[in-house]
Amino acid sequence: MTENSTGRPAAAAGVLGAATVATGLIAGVFCIFACAVMPALARSDDRVFVEVMGNIDDVIQNPVFFLSFLGAPVLTAVSARQTRRSPHRRWVWAALAAYGLAFLVTTVVNVPLNDRLAAAGDPARNTDPAAVRERFEDTWVAWNVVRALLSTVALACLARALLLHRGAALTRPRTWRRRPGRGPAGSRA
């Protein structure tokens, strides 16, 4: 439902919805690593662990992942700008802060660990997989849980903002424009 002919509330809802979906996708990725991928890999021997984590790191770096990973903060920032005068803006800003922290954890902790694992796990270097795993696993898992929680908080904040935005759109008084040649009650003038 648009409030006026420019469609700004509808566009803001669309961007907020897209930010929510992108953030949800990334929260899901981090959550599945915390709940399934890393516990499954914990059962593997050291060489398999290092090889599979290296393969995952190679495969996950693709346009679909990056569209969500980078799209979530960009869309949330655009939504924060669009909703700056809305009563639900606090939720969007809280989401931006939470996802910003998750993004920071990813770029400052998890990605460098992935890079070190890839370098150390190179078969040409003839490194001990147990030592490589020892320097990687516990730290990566702990910080992944942190970013999973932060991105889930961001998702919850965006979902709350979306619900409040939708509720505001439903209770917003309609502004009717008269069509030329029509009187106040819709009769011909």
Beta strands, then each sheet from edge to edge (+ up, - down):
end
